[in-house]
Amino acid sequence: MTTAKLTIEVDGKKAERQVKLLETKLLGLEKTGNKVTKSNQKVSRGMKSMASAISPVQIGVAGLTTVFIASIAAAAKFEKSMAEISTLLSGDVESSMEVLNESVRELAKEFGGDVTTQAQALYSVISAGASDAAEATEIMTVANKLAIGGVTDVATAADGLTSALNAYGAGADEATAYSDAMFVAMKQGKTTIGELSAGLGQVAPLASQVGVSFDEMLAATSAITTAGVKTSEAFTQVRSALVSVLKPSKEAQEVAQSLGIEFDAQALKAKGLRGFLQDVSAAVGDNQETMAALFPRVESLNAVLALTGGQAEKFAENMVAMNEKTGASEEAFAKMVETFDYQWNVLIANIKDVAIALGEVLLPVINVKNNVIDAAIKCNCINLNV
């Protein structure tokens, strides 16, 4: 049986700074207990007891070794995730990373979940073009609330949110409005935030180009899903319909002229998608052959027939909901905050943060050789009370 020796070489000044940080984290863990709602007092009492129990680090040598190794692994994993983010930055990288490092950990502590997942989501937000740490953190906060209210993970929510913001040239200050629109689309249709996030990239840039608002594009897509169409297919149909208007065939142009209707991107932008389709439908009537001449692709025809026929009322209903969308994702998030599951996740995240803080005390001074960690405590700045 192979035996490993645990040895810690501690730089006194560096360790003292890290230990003070660790003490702050432990105090924060106890304060988090005070924030847990009265409906889950058992969690609150458990959190406070755990903070009190951990503070003196009164555990046996075997348990201490396990805690050290787990804390070092957690800190190392987090360090790697943040290093990946640093590769995307320019300018004063060190200062930006200090802010982002703290932001990621605070987001995990506030919303629960793993710091590595938060870091992965932050990576995509910065990759998508967040201009600075403050903007990235603002988008991340909105993405976390959307993820919790929309029952998905923060990386998925952040991906969808940034795809939408980039497609429409919107800034972080508009992220909440876009989040509200996504939540309304999910609520009104047979879709999820995950499915919406996955498909936005294929249609949002084109919708923006032809002047169809994000709200109306999602309202149409959501309406189509209520007929049992998968979200990915609904996006494909909407995109195909927009392409038919942006680049009408020669036959479509002739038919439109004979009907006396404007059939181009300018008309679409001026009237909006719903208004444009209403005018086309009124001119065509029940003649599906004529409609097929205007929208020759099967996907585009299916979208138009749905939005002017069976799902026309739902489309109109969705637009009303979009006009009243303000606060939709925040309301959903507030409901989820009251659940035991959410508060438990926050508790676990805060405990993990303490583990990372402990790992950061050890990480800079640990040497690993031949799978054996050699250690010797060479200062009195850490009192383990073993």
Steps between C-alpha positions, in 0.01 A plus 500: 500500500647837398502770766501869411649762731331842526743786535417868482768762457352834595636842420411691816393833351317345205326249723397764749327698225326190371390391845344840563310455173392154614373643830297753301351218291403307814334809641317543171377141522342574837345821369349306211319293758329812626368572150326167455126554511293412806316235302819293507628559852657154512736602221579822685582318823707242312695771318581685821601181677724403211670839498560473875631146464733582214642820648744330743573225243470243778531179303723194517821453303341261247208733451733797480698337221179431306382860547836639389512287186138579408556872561819503293321318215209749510735798502707356217192434286375854559845643425505314166152628407601858571829457313299405192300820535820705530601389149209703362603825668733779399625815669530487877428128525605468863257764624217363286562148626487612862154646438379203298636248750302661778193544279486131405523391861239750614264388222536137607438592864196711413334269248640161600671255272863438422759774448640309204161509328481873571848541353401307186199726455717807555740371235217494244381847605847649454547306174174651380648847542434632851704820508620485859464317831203710610304428181585130515384481862176681418419252223597210727261619770212511251601160358499344847149626571379380160660160559337457841159634397515311169632176653825465306869550567669838496732414210200422276315814608809715447554354153146578390501844656828606339390361162192722516685809621765466230248438223311819583803707600364544852706576809510351847249759620239333276576145614207490742251595227634223275487257790137594564416437134659155513310411814169615350567294186564194716190559712272562202624212286604136522870569533778551751770760563754237397327438167456872435865568582614222266302631203526876529822518305344371179224760476573803722767657273270478197198627695703797614616565144147515358366708789301237687527566872632240743163495675307436180743237374466309828123550511469341155732212585322434828160501328615241247623267776150485650396292198749232600787621284843462661671825591791440262257441213294804595813715479580347160149580376512862617843547348384353169201734491728800556735385223204472260420867561861618498577314176168439321500281193410648162163325516436638849573854379257459210227356725546779755475760225181342368354504851601862551700432818848604610709188537848604609717566803397864519133410533586235759697749704230765479208274589666247726472128439142464623373804309682392186354149510151634568517714185629208294230270637226753430618534139544127439184382674457122509707438189784285633656465154549875487644497852736220394616714208592778743664262746631214284708327767308240699631633832406859420153400379439299818594798714275741310202265493536447876541868590210611276284196577492261793754687713402854397307560822788363706742725314286802591473381861877460518554854377276632775703302753821640353372853544445420867823303547681735738598315815401155371833328564549681832158382618583140411838527671338638818273197519790258463699679771239391754555131432708271720694380195623850418600578857673165535701570184600839641612334823712246312650773281603699806661193656688432175620860500653447844670186366646700210622766742675229703644354181634840402689514832671174409522513120787752466724309744434132419752289306384174344772245409458139395139496620617579853413833665774586752411753765633676802334789679779751558317789660250568775257693285260204460345341809337171399404395857563134412 
